Amino acid sequence: MIAVHHVAVLASSPGVGGLLGQSFLRNAFLAGTAIAAACGLVGYFLVLRSQVFTGDALSHVAFTGALAALSFGVDVRLGLFVSTIAVGILMGTLGPRGQADDVVVGSVFAWILGLGVLFLTVYTTSKSTTDSTAGVSVLFGSIFGLSHSQAIVATSIAAFVVIAIVLIARPLLFASVDPGVASARRVPVVALGLGFLALVGACAAEATQAVGALLLLGLLAAPAGTAQQLTVRPFRALALSCAVAVADMWIGLTLSYVFPHLPPSFCVIAVAAFVYLAVLATTRVRRLVLVRA
Amino acid sequence: MALIEASAGLTWNLVDDVRELFQYGFMVNALRAGTVVAVMAAVIGWFMVIRRQSFAGHTMAVVGFPGAAGATLIGVSALYGYFAFCVLAALMISTVPHSRGRAFSQENAVTGTVQTFLLALGFLFVSLYRGNLNGINSLLFGNFLGITDTQVLTLLLVAVGALGILVAISRPLLFASVDPDVAAARGVPVRMVSLLFLVLLGLAAAEASQITGALLVFALLVMPAATAQRLTPRPVLGGAIAVVLALAVTWIGLGIAYYSPYPIGFWVTTLAFGAYLGAGVVTRRNPWSRRTLGTAT
């Protein structure tokens, strides 16, 4: 949470030198790196498969899941993972070849978000502990508030997502680029689509803790877009997307530490957006120069 | 909600209950604003669903949040913030060229990035404001309390202007939406019409944010239109059904929200989603997909 972060920064000596001396920063960097790596990999396929809107919807589902868990009094992570993975698979079954219609996605997720508001009201009005910022921290993340054990769990789940994506990368790429030929070559296109959406769900649940339900789309879309601008070769782009996401996360966290007024999730997203836009602009300019020459 | 204490509570006499709604100035204004917003959102939403621009619509809706938060930060009405940012987002999205049919959609990546960056900006504004962090929830999830007469008038003027433009361009817009290539060949200015429509969509999203909050705009923008399109493919009839549905959802939602402790956003989305599923059942289609039962069996 922001307030905690401010107090912690005020109490310590500011400066990049003591960056990793702070335990909350060590936890943030540990979890942040793993989460960013997972988001970079998942995001590349998400954009490749034109499922950005689905990813967006899943990130909003994460909000509802977290608040449902809070209002029923169970672990937030349980609510996050159950809701995002279940809805991810549901969305896959709504349309042909594991791709739902955008109107269906929009209708379903608007309603789920409405449910989230209900849970938010239930939670903030019924609990005697007036934690009225719970909704805000779910929406916008609180990576500097992670404890060591939370960071370890977050890292191991993110590592699982990374390994799973790497394992299915080849067939998934085939199924994404040309589903028709892939299914003729006996690649299980539908199963891959559903499995991928489950991974997107897990990734969304995971990243909600770091950058928040509303902002995680940036971590999914921006590094993928950046990588695609730099290279058209798929596996190189996949690795690059992962690397860019991790770099965005590191720079963002450092910026937020140096400028305590800026919330960490804002810094991470701002860095990711600026890197993407800068790369987009330079490739445009280079293309123009090449055309002129 | 503190209203519960102020009101007499829900009784079995429905007529009296409805009459009570109209006794309070804020409720009358909420109903007026809701009516304006519902009509505009339903009509523009119908075209949005036809054009498959839900993601762009969602982005513009969400972008209203930083606008409203920024307006609060500098001390002007949130309404102007919604309008400024939504139209700005419409112009930004329209600069990215359509990459239809290509495997890797740069457009989607850009839209997603713009959306998240502006949301993050909104979060920055809120944390810089250091005021009541609870205000964030009414910006995101809607709040029908405290709508002033001037705001209702502003909403009405913008809605009339936008619907006027929409009616003027509706024929070429429909043509360009259904078959852009043929429309372009027949001399319809497809790019211009698309840009104009995105701006109108931005205005509609801004208006709807006033009632449903930035995150739940789809309750009025997508769901009534999608329901109408399940019931009929005819444009005028479909538009009319969408308007009726949006009005019903808004009025009933406001009525229930007045008497219940739960927020309006929940009621409006639930009612609209119920209508959407109901339409699927009525037309004997699978409520989850656009396939008819005929092709499935």
HADDOCK unambig.tbl for C-alpha pairs under 7 A between the chains (distance, minus, plus):
assign (segid A and resid 47 and name CA) (segid B and resid 104 and name CA) 6.33 0.50 0.50
assign (segid A and resid 47 and name CA) (segid B and resid 105 and name CA) 6.50 0.50 0.50
assign (segid A and resid 47 and name CA) (segid B and resid 109 and name CA) 6.40 0.50 0.50
assign (segid A and resid 48 and name CA) (segid B and resid 103 and name CA) 6.15 0.50 0.50
assign (segid A and resid 48 and name CA) (segid B and resid 104 and name CA) 4.60 0.50 0.50
assign (segid A and resid 48 and name CA) (segid B and resid 105 and name CA) 6.80 0.50 0.50
assign (segid A and resid 50 and name CA) (segid B and resid 105 and name CA) 6.33 0.50 0.50
assign (segid A and resid 52 and name CA) (segid B and resid 108 and name CA) 6.40 0.50 0.50
assign (segid A and resid 53 and name CA) (segid B and resid 55 and name CA) 6.04 0.50 0.50
assign (segid A and resid 94 and name CA) (segid B and resid 288 and name CA) 5.74 0.50 0.50
assign (segid A and resid 94 and name CA) (segid B and resid 289 and name CA) 6.00 0.50 0.50
assign (segid A and resid 95 and name CA) (segid B and resid 289 and name CA) 6.29 0.50 0.50
assign (segid A and resid 102 and name CA) (segid B and resid 52 and name CA) 6.99 0.50 0.50
assign (segid A and resid 102 and name CA) (segid B and resid 54 and name CA) 6.39 0.50 0.50
assign (segid A and resid 103 and name CA) (segid B and resid 49 and name CA) 6.73 0.50 0.50
assign (segid A and resid 103 and name CA) (segid B and resid 54 and name CA) 6.59 0.50 0.50
assign (segid A and resid 103 and name CA) (segid B and resid 226 and name CA) 6.91 0.50 0.50
assign (segid A and resid 106 and name CA) (segid B and resid 54 and name CA) 6.83 0.50 0.50
assign (segid A and resid 106 and name CA) (segid B and resid 218 and name CA) 6.96 0.50 0.50
assign (segid A and resid 107 and name CA) (segid B and resid 222 and name CA) 6.64 0.50 0.50
assign (segid A and resid 107 and name CA) (segid B and resid 223 and name CA) 5.73 0.50 0.50
assign (segid A and resid 107 and name CA) (segid B and resid 273 and name CA) 6.75 0.50 0.50
assign (segid A and resid 110 and name CA) (segid B and resid 216 and name CA) 5.89 0.50 0.50
assign (segid A and resid 110 and name CA) (segid B and resid 218 and name CA) 5.94 0.50 0.50
assign (segid A and resid 110 and name CA) (segid B and resid 219 and name CA) 6.36 0.50 0.50
assign (segid A and resid 110 and name CA) (segid B and resid 269 and name CA) 6.56 0.50 0.50
assign (segid A and resid 111 and name CA) (segid B and resid 269 and name CA) 5.07 0.50 0.50
assign (segid A and resid 111 and name CA) (segid B and resid 270 and name CA) 5.92 0.50 0.50
assign (segid A and resid 111 and name CA) (segid B and resid 273 and name CA) 6.24 0.50 0.50
assign (segid A and resid 114 and name CA) (segid B and resid 216 and name CA) 6.88 0.50 0.50
assign (segid A and resid 114 and name CA) (segid B and resid 265 and name CA) 5.74 0.50 0.50
assign (segid A and resid 114 and name CA) (segid B and resid 266 and name CA) 4.22 0.50 0.50
assign (segid A and resid 114 and name CA) (segid B and resid 269 and name CA) 5.60 0.50 0.50
assign (segid A and resid 114 and name CA) (segid B and resid 270 and name CA) 6.96 0.50 0.50
assign (segid A and resid 115 and name CA) (segid B and resid 266 and name CA) 5.84 0.50 0.50
assign (segid A and resid 117 and name CA) (segid B and resid 141 and name CA) 6.95 0.50 0.50
assign (segid A and resid 117 and name CA) (segid B and resid 265 and name CA) 6.95 0.50 0.50
assign (segid A and resid 117 and name CA) (segid B and resid 266 and name CA) 6.02 0.50 0.50
assign (segid A and resid 118 and name CA) (segid B and resid 262 and name CA) 6.21 0.50 0.50
assign (segid A and resid 118 and name CA) (segid B and resid 263 and name CA) 6.77 0.50 0.50
assign (segid A and resid 118 and name CA) (segid B and resid 266 and name CA) 5.78 0.50 0.50
assign (segid A and resid 121 and name CA) (segid B and resid 262 and name CA) 6.43 0.50 0.50
assign (segid A and resid 132 and name CA) (segid B and resid 134 and name CA) 6.92 0.50 0.50
assign (segid A and resid 133 and name CA) (segid B and resid 133 and name CA) 6.87 0.50 0.50
assign (segid A and resid 177 and name CA) (segid B and resid 103 and name CA) 6.53 0.50 0.50
assign (segid A and resid 215 and name CA) (segid B and resid 116 and name CA) 5.30 0.50 0.50
assign (segid A and resid 215 and name CA) (segid B and resid 119 and name CA) 6.98 0.50 0.50
assign (segid A and resid 215 and name CA) (segid B and resid 120 and name CA) 6.58 0.50 0.50
assign (segid A and resid 217 and name CA) (segid B and resid 112 and name CA) 6.47 0.50 0.50
assign (segid A and resid 217 and name CA) (segid B and resid 116 and name CA) 6.38 0.50 0.50
assign (segid A and resid 218 and name CA) (segid B and resid 112 and name CA) 6.35 0.50 0.50
assign (segid A and resid 218 and name CA) (segid B and resid 113 and name CA) 5.01 0.50 0.50
assign (segid A and resid 218 and name CA) (segid B and resid 116 and name CA) 5.17 0.50 0.50
assign (segid A and resid 218 and name CA) (segid B and resid 117 and name CA) 6.97 0.50 0.50
assign (segid A and resid 221 and name CA) (segid B and resid 109 and name CA) 5.03 0.50 0.50
assign (segid A and resid 221 and name CA) (segid B and resid 112 and name CA) 6.10 0.50 0.50
assign (segid A and resid 221 and name CA) (segid B and resid 113 and name CA) 6.07 0.50 0.50
assign (segid A and resid 222 and name CA) (segid B and resid 109 and name CA) 6.32 0.50 0.50
assign (segid A and resid 222 and name CA) (segid B and resid 113 and name CA) 5.52 0.50 0.50
assign (segid A and resid 225 and name CA) (segid B and resid 106 and name CA) 6.44 0.50 0.50
assign (segid A and resid 225 and name CA) (segid B and resid 109 and name CA) 5.62 0.50 0.50
assign (segid A and resid 262 and name CA) (segid B and resid 124 and name CA) 6.72 0.50 0.50
assign (segid A and resid 263 and name CA) (segid B and resid 124 and name CA) 6.75 0.50 0.50
assign (segid A and resid 266 and name CA) (segid B and resid 120 and name CA) 4.91 0.50 0.50
assign (segid A and resid 266 and name CA) (segid B and resid 121 and name CA) 6.77 0.50 0.50
assign (segid A and resid 266 and name CA) (segid B and resid 124 and name CA) 6.56 0.50 0.50
assign (segid A and resid 269 and name CA) (segid B and resid 117 and name CA) 5.96 0.50 0.50
assign (segid A and resid 269 and name CA) (segid B and resid 120 and name CA) 6.80 0.50 0.50
assign (segid A and resid 270 and name CA) (segid B and resid 117 and name CA) 5.97 0.50 0.50
assign (segid A and resid 273 and name CA) (segid B and resid 113 and name CA) 6.05 0.50 0.50
assign (segid A and resid 273 and name CA) (segid B and resid 117 and name CA) 6.41 0.50 0.50
